[in-house]
Amino acid sequence: MTNPIRRSVDDLGLLPAELWCELEQAVGKPAHPFRTPVFGTTNLFECSIRVVVLRQVDVAKRWLVAYSDARAQKVHQLGLCQQAHWLFYDPARRTQLRISSGTMVHVNDAIAAEHWQKLPLVSRRNYCANQPPGSDIHAPGDAIAPELKAAKVTAKQLEVGYENFAVLVSTVDQIEWLQLSDEGHQRAVFNWTAARWSGLWLVP
Ligand SMILES: Cc1cc2nc3c(=O)[nH]c(=O)nc-3n(C[C@H](O)[C@H](O)[C@H](O)COP(=O)(O)O)c2cc1C
């Protein structure tokens, strides 16, 4: 296993930009481990976690973006509590990021429309289930009408999925970084306060 870069005390100020750069790169790289983080929400009594695809990173806005069916449990929970958590882990580099964010759900608005246009037809199909995600069905393929699964399906036919398409836009307010190392783990937390990242080294 390659040894991760050791950080010195002066590196604290440099880390947030490096971490954002890594997240930004993950969006365009299907094999990047940060491209499929765990996204956590709560109904105020218990937490609920699932893997999502990181679809967009906007460093200036501190945005992490994912897509969901608007009828999914995670969207329902975001309606109860906007605070959501993202968990990223890179096993090769042994780096973990735990990110806290306020998350807005965009359905049938300009942001949803922009992302829907970018979505390949094969992916639009995922939002065309005639019942909400998690509903029980008779057979595994029953969720989507057969004509929408045809190879020649058109954008017009798949337009029924648009109203179920949600863009989850998380504005990050805290990043916790953990670097595992045989020479001693390193951990730091960064809070967005007074328009800057304010960092602290932590006991790992
Ligand atoms: C690799 C992978 C990527 C996934 N990407 C997404 C995604 O981008 N958006 C999404 O809503 N679900 C995605 N899922 C499915 C979710 O993990 C989850 O099963 C689904 O969203 C229902 O979750 P919920 O009922 O808690 O909302 C993905 C699952 C896997 C295994």
Ligand as a Chemical Component Dictionary entry (heavy atoms), coordinates in Angstrom:
data_LIG
# 
_chem_comp.id                   LIG 
_chem_comp.type                 NON-POLYMER 
_chem_comp.pdbx_formal_charge   0 
_chem_comp.three_letter_code    LIG 
# 
loop_
_chem_comp_atom.comp_id 
_chem_comp_atom.atom_id 
_chem_comp_atom.alt_atom_id 
_chem_comp_atom.type_symbol 
_chem_comp_atom.charge 
_chem_comp_atom.model_Cartn_x 
_chem_comp_atom.model_Cartn_y 
_chem_comp_atom.model_Cartn_z 
_chem_comp_atom.pdbx_ordinal 
LIG C1  C1  C 0 -23.534 2.524 -7.269 1  
LIG C2  C2  C 0 -24.907 3.042 -6.925 2  
LIG C3  C3  C 0 -25.266 4.299 -7.352 3  
LIG C4  C4  C 0 -26.518 4.814 -7.046 4  
LIG N1  N1  N 0 -26.831 6.084 -7.441 5  
LIG C5  C5  C 0 -28.012 6.615 -7.082 6  
LIG C6  C6  C 0 -28.301 7.978 -7.379 7  
LIG O1  O1  O 0 -27.499 8.717 -7.963 8  
LIG N2  N2  N 0 -29.497 8.470 -6.988 9  
LIG C7  C7  C 0 -30.402 7.692 -6.317 10 
LIG O2  O2  O 0 -31.479 8.202 -5.979 11 
LIG N3  N3  N 0 -30.155 6.401 -6.014 12 
LIG C8  C8  C 0 -28.977 5.861 -6.363 13 
LIG N4  N4  N 0 -28.696 4.557 -6.045 14 
LIG C9  C9  C 0 -29.722 3.763 -5.328 15 
LIG C10 C10 C 0 -29.746 4.184 -3.860 16 
LIG O3  O3  O 0 -28.609 3.653 -3.199 17 
LIG C11 C11 C 0 -31.028 3.767 -3.143 18 
LIG O4  O4  O 0 -31.199 2.373 -3.241 19 
LIG C12 C12 C 0 -32.248 4.471 -3.730 20 
LIG O5  O5  O 0 -31.970 5.809 -4.037 21 
LIG C13 C13 C 0 -33.435 4.444 -2.766 22 
LIG O6  O6  O 0 -33.043 5.114 -1.595 23 
LIG P1  P1  P 0 -34.082 5.843 -0.633 24 
LIG O7  O7  O 0 -35.327 4.990 -0.657 25 
LIG O8  O8  O 0 -33.424 5.855 0.697  26 
LIG O9  O9  O 0 -34.344 7.213 -1.171 27 
LIG C14 C14 C 0 -27.454 4.023 -6.322 28 
LIG C15 C15 C 0 -27.083 2.761 -5.883 29 
LIG C16 C16 C 0 -25.833 2.277 -6.193 30 
LIG C17 C17 C 0 -25.468 0.890 -5.714 31 
# 
loop_
_chem_comp_bond.comp_id 
_chem_comp_bond.atom_id_1 
_chem_comp_bond.atom_id_2 
_chem_comp_bond.value_order 
_chem_comp_bond.pdbx_ordinal 
LIG C1  C2  SING 1  
LIG C2  C3  SING 2  
LIG C2  C16 DOUB 3  
LIG C3  C4  DOUB 4  
LIG C4  N1  SING 5  
LIG C4  C14 SING 6  
LIG N1  C5  DOUB 7  
LIG C5  C6  SING 8  
LIG C5  C8  SING 9  
LIG C6  O1  DOUB 10 
LIG C6  N2  SING 11 
LIG N2  C7  SING 12 
LIG C7  O2  DOUB 13 
LIG C7  N3  SING 14 
LIG N3  C8  DOUB 15 
LIG C8  N4  SING 16 
LIG N4  C9  SING 17 
LIG N4  C14 SING 18 
LIG C9  C10 SING 19 
LIG C10 O3  SING 20 
LIG C10 C11 SING 21 
LIG C11 O4  SING 22 
LIG C11 C12 SING 23 
LIG C12 O5  SING 24 
LIG C12 C13 SING 25 
LIG C13 O6  SING 26 
LIG O6  P1  SING 27 
LIG P1  O7  DOUB 28 
LIG P1  O8  SING 29 
LIG P1  O9  SING 30 
LIG C14 C15 DOUB 31 
LIG C15 C16 SING 32 
LIG C16 C17 SING 33 
# 
